[in-house]
Every structure is written in C-alpha cells, then in structure tokens.
Amino acid sequence: MIQFNGTRSSALSVFVEKYPPRPIPQRKCERFSVPGRSGDVVAWEDAWENVTQKYSIYLSAEGPGLPIVAAKVTRWLFAEGYLPLEDEYDRDTFRLACFTGPVDLENTLNVFGRAEISFDCQPQRFLKSGWEFRSVAQGAALVNPTGFPARPIIRLHGSGAAMLTIGGQTLTLVAHEGMILDCAEEEAYLPGPPVSNLNTAVSGQYPKLGAGSSTVSWTGGISGVDISPRWYEL
C-alpha cells in the first residue's frame, strides 16, 4: 500500500505487487581537474539530487470497469506540487514527491490493469517523529538522531526586537506572535490569510541542526519557541 497526498492507494483499488526499490540519492558536488595532478578534486555540498521512487501496481476494476477506476487514479496521481508520499515498507518516514507521468496501463479484459508508476521525490526520507512542532524550553538542546543537517521550521511567540540562537547560529529579528521562520527556504512570514512577508524583519544565518545537539536560546521579545526539526534519513 502507498499513500499519496493523504489518500491510500487501496481506497482506489490500487495495490502494490512487490517490494519497491529503495533509491539512495546522489550527493551534489563539483569536480575539478588540476593540471599535472592525478584524479579530480571534489568539492562536496550538503545537498543531494532528487530520486525516482518506482512502484509496480495493479488495479482491480471489477464492477465499474477499468476506464472509470483509471480516471480516478489519474486524478489522484496528478495532484500539483510536492506532496507527502508514504508506503508500508518504511512506516517511520515519508517523502515529499510529485507525479508527472506518463503511465502505460496494461489492460486485462477491461477489469484489471498493471503499470509501473514513478514519483519524482525530494532526496530526504523525513522522520514522522520530527515533522510536528514541539515546544522548546529556553536553553534546551535538540539532539539530531540521524546526523544529516536538518533545516527546521520555527514558530515564535511574543513580539518585539529579539535574538534567537540555535546551535551557535544567531538570527536578529523583530518577532511577531505566530511568526514562522522557514530555514529550508530562508524565509520569514506570518501565516494568513493573507500571508505577511517578514523577510526584512530578520537578519543573520538561518540555523541548521547538525550532528549531535543544538542548544536553543533567545533574548528580547521572544516568549516561546516551537520547532519542527525536519529530521531526515536518505
């Protein structure tokens, strides 16, 4: 079974036929050739390429017929944007994925179908346990369970001039109640509607949660901090 954009495949009479491959992403890097030197010099990045997650599926369409079931499946798959993708083969994680097709659906007697579908996935397998917001006490430490540098989403409480420090990385800002700091996109905003852009209210280095522990502290107008750490595996 897979679940995409909150809908289980079984609800659409779609079933996975076998264990899927488990792709591991390629790390982004630049290679440089130095004259007179054997081999390449590699400049590594803390970033990875997208991966393709494939599933071999079959559709059961006894009753309504394959065209009707296939139409429902098509509407399900072609939702826009990167959306949560889960499967029962790794219950603790999920990916952010999109589907762009195509699908070559094998038709058996107009009541059964088989196909291989491929999702274009961001490289991370996000831990479900690290996706929800959690309240963090002043001076508390967040411990990264994977070692991969996570880029959290932070929600602030309070208002006024403040400084927020996480793992030695400091942001100077003017806090607003409910303000969001998206460290992956390096954006600050107040959720709407309408959404209020607060990028000009923030300066400094958006924090990453590296290997080990990252201590969280603040001064000024901040009265509380919630963090969704976005831990991930590859």
C-alpha positions as CSV (number, residue, x, y, z in Angstrom):
1,M,0.0,0.0,0.0
2,I,1.1,3.5,-0.7
3,Q,-0.4,6.8,0.4
4,F,0.0,10.0,-1.6
5,N,-1.5,13.4,-0.7
6,G,-3.4,11.8,2.2
7,T,-5.2,9.2,0.1
8,R,-4.4,5.5,0.4
9,S,-4.0,3.6,-2.8
10,S,-6.3,0.8,-1.6
11,A,-9.2,3.3,-1.4
12,L,-8.8,3.5,-5.2
13,S,-8.4,-0.3,-5.7
14,V,-4.7,0.2,-6.4
15,F,-2.3,-2.3,-4.9
16,V,1.5,-2.7,-4.8
17,E,2.6,-6.0,-6.3
18,K,6.1,-6.3,-4.8
19,Y,8.6,-4.6,-2.5
20,P,9.7,-1.5,-4.3
21,P,13.4,-0.5,-4.9
22,R,14.9,1.8,-2.3
23,P,16.7,4.6,-4.1
24,I,19.6,6.4,-2.4
25,P,20.3,9.9,-3.8
26,Q,23.4,11.2,-5.4
27,R,25.3,13.8,-3.4
28,K,25.7,17.2,-5.2
29,C,29.4,18.1,-5.8
30,E,31.7,19.8,-8.3
31,R,34.7,18.1,-9.8
32,F,37.8,20.0,-10.8
33,S,40.7,18.7,-12.9
34,V,44.1,20.1,-11.8
35,P,46.8,20.0,-14.5
36,G,49.6,17.6,-13.6
37,R,47.6,16.0,-10.8
38,S,46.1,12.6,-10.9
39,G,42.4,12.3,-10.3
40,D,39.9,15.0,-9.6
41,V,39.4,17.5,-6.7
42,V,35.8,17.1,-5.4
43,A,34.0,20.0,-3.7
44,W,31.2,18.4,-1.7
45,E,27.9,20.1,-0.9
46,D,25.5,19.4,2.0
47,A,22.8,18.7,-0.6
48,W,21.5,15.8,-2.7
49,E,19.8,15.2,-6.0
50,N,16.2,14.2,-6.4
51,V,15.4,10.5,-6.7
52,T,12.8,8.4,-8.6
53,Q,10.7,6.1,-6.4
54,K,9.0,3.4,-8.5
55,Y,6.1,1.1,-7.6
56,S,4.7,-1.8,-9.6
57,I,1.0,-1.7,-9.2
58,Y,-2.2,-3.4,-10.3
59,L,-5.7,-2.0,-10.4
60,S,-8.8,-4.1,-9.6
61,A,-11.8,-2.7,-11.5
62,E,-14.4,-5.5,-11.4
63,G,-17.7,-3.8,-11.4
64,P,-17.1,-0.3,-12.6
65,G,-14.6,-1.3,-15.3
66,L,-11.0,-0.2,-15.8
67,P,-11.7,3.2,-17.6
68,I,-13.6,4.5,-14.5
69,V,-11.1,3.3,-12.0
70,A,-8.2,4.5,-14.1
71,A,-9.7,8.0,-14.3
72,K,-9.9,8.2,-10.5
73,V,-6.3,7.1,-10.2
74,T,-5.2,9.6,-12.7
75,R,-6.8,12.5,-10.8
76,W,-5.2,11.2,-7.6
77,L,-1.7,11.0,-9.1
78,F,-1.6,14.3,-10.9
79,A,-2.1,16.5,-7.9
80,E,0.2,19.5,-8.2
81,G,3.3,20.2,-6.1
82,Y,5.5,18.2,-3.8
83,L,3.1,16.2,-1.5
84,P,3.6,13.6,1.2
85,L,4.3,10.0,-0.1
86,E,4.3,7.1,2.3
87,D,4.4,3.3,1.9
88,E,4.1,0.4,4.3
89,Y,7.6,-0.7,3.6
90,D,9.1,2.1,5.8
91,R,6.5,3.1,8.3
92,D,8.6,5.6,10.2
93,T,9.4,8.0,7.3
94,F,7.8,9.7,4.3
95,R,9.0,11.6,1.2
96,L,7.8,14.8,-0.5
97,A,7.0,13.7,-4.0
98,C,5.3,14.8,-7.2
99,F,4.0,12.8,-10.1
100,T,4.4,13.9,-13.7
101,G,3.7,10.7,-15.6
102,P,3.4,9.1,-18.0
103,V,1.6,5.8,-17.2
104,D,1.4,2.9,-19.6
105,L,-1.5,0.9,-18.1
106,E,-1.7,-2.7,-19.3
107,N,-5.4,-3.6,-19.7
108,T,-6.7,-7.1,-19.0
109,L,-10.3,-7.7,-20.0
110,N,-11.1,-4.2,-19.1
111,V,-11.3,-5.2,-15.4
112,F,-7.6,-5.4,-14.3
113,G,-4.7,-3.1,-15.0
114,R,-1.0,-3.2,-14.3
115,A,1.6,-0.5,-14.5
116,E,4.8,0.9,-13.1
117,I,4.4,4.4,-11.7
118,S,7.3,6.7,-10.8
119,F,7.3,9.5,-8.3
120,D,9.8,12.4,-8.5
121,C,10.9,12.7,-4.9
122,Q,13.0,15.1,-2.9
123,P,16.0,13.2,-1.6
124,Q,15.1,13.2,2.1
125,R,13.2,10.5,3.9
126,F,11.7,12.6,6.6
127,L,11.1,11.1,10.0
128,K,7.5,11.3,11.0
129,S,8.6,11.8,14.6
130,G,10.4,15.0,13.6
131,W,7.8,16.7,11.5
132,E,5.4,18.0,14.1
133,F,6.0,21.3,16.1
134,R,7.3,20.8,19.6
135,S,7.7,23.4,22.3
136,V,11.3,24.0,23.2
137,A,12.4,25.4,26.6
138,Q,14.9,28.2,27.0
139,G,18.4,26.6,27.0
140,A,17.1,23.1,25.9
141,A,19.1,21.1,23.4
142,L,17.7,19.3,20.3
143,V,19.5,16.1,19.5
144,N,19.8,15.1,15.9
145,P,19.1,11.4,15.6
146,T,20.4,11.0,12.1
147,G,23.5,13.3,11.7
148,F,22.2,14.8,8.5
149,P,22.0,18.6,8.7
150,A,18.3,19.3,9.1
151,R,16.7,22.7,8.3
152,P,13.9,23.3,10.7
153,I,10.7,25.3,10.7
154,I,10.4,27.6,13.7
155,R,7.3,29.2,15.2
156,L,7.9,32.2,17.5
157,H,5.7,33.6,20.3
158,G,5.9,37.1,21.6
159,S,6.7,40.4,19.9
160,G,9.5,42.9,19.6
161,A,13.2,43.1,18.9
162,A,14.9,39.8,19.7
163,M,17.8,37.4,19.1
164,L,17.4,33.7,18.5
165,T,20.4,31.3,18.7
166,I,20.3,27.7,17.7
167,G,23.5,25.6,17.7
168,G,25.6,28.7,17.8
169,Q,23.8,30.3,14.8
170,T,22.1,33.6,15.6
171,L,19.2,35.4,14.0
172,T,18.5,39.0,14.9
173,L,14.8,39.8,14.3
174,V,11.6,41.7,15.2
175,A,9.3,39.0,16.5
176,H,5.6,38.8,15.8
177,E,3.2,36.4,17.5
178,G,3.0,33.3,15.4
179,M,5.8,34.3,13.1
180,I,7.3,31.4,11.1
181,L,11.0,31.0,10.2
182,D,11.4,28.5,7.3
183,C,15.1,27.6,7.5
184,A,15.0,25.5,4.3
185,E,13.6,28.4,2.2
186,E,15.3,31.0,4.4
187,E,12.0,32.9,4.6
188,A,10.1,34.6,7.4
189,Y,6.4,35.2,7.3
190,L,3.2,35.5,9.4
191,P,0.6,32.9,8.3
192,G,-2.5,34.2,6.8
193,P,-4.7,34.6,5.1
194,P,-3.2,36.7,3.8
195,V,0.4,35.7,4.4
196,S,2.6,38.6,5.5
197,N,6.2,38.5,4.3
198,L,8.6,39.3,7.2
199,N,11.9,38.7,5.5
200,T,13.0,42.3,6.2
201,A,12.5,41.7,9.9
202,V,15.2,39.0,10.0
203,S,18.9,39.2,9.6
204,G,21.7,36.6,10.2
205,Q,22.2,33.0,9.5
206,Y,19.1,30.7,9.3
207,P,20.1,27.8,11.5
208,K,20.8,24.2,10.6
209,L,20.5,21.3,13.1
210,G,23.8,19.4,12.5
211,A,25.1,16.2,14.0
212,G,24.8,16.0,17.8
213,S,23.0,18.5,19.9
214,S,21.9,22.1,19.2
215,T,21.1,24.4,22.1
216,V,18.2,26.8,21.7
217,S,18.2,30.2,23.4
218,W,16.7,33.6,22.9
219,T,16.6,37.1,24.3
220,G,14.4,40.1,23.9
221,G,10.7,40.0,22.8
222,I,10.5,36.2,22.2
223,S,8.4,34.5,24.9
224,G,8.4,31.0,23.5
225,V,9.7,28.8,20.6
226,D,8.1,25.8,18.8
227,I,10.3,23.8,16.4
228,S,9.6,21.3,13.7
229,P,13.1,19.9,13.3
230,R,12.5,18.1,10.0
231,W,15.0,15.2,10.8
232,Y,15.6,13.0,7.8
233,E,17.4,9.9,6.5
234,L,18.5,9.3,2.9
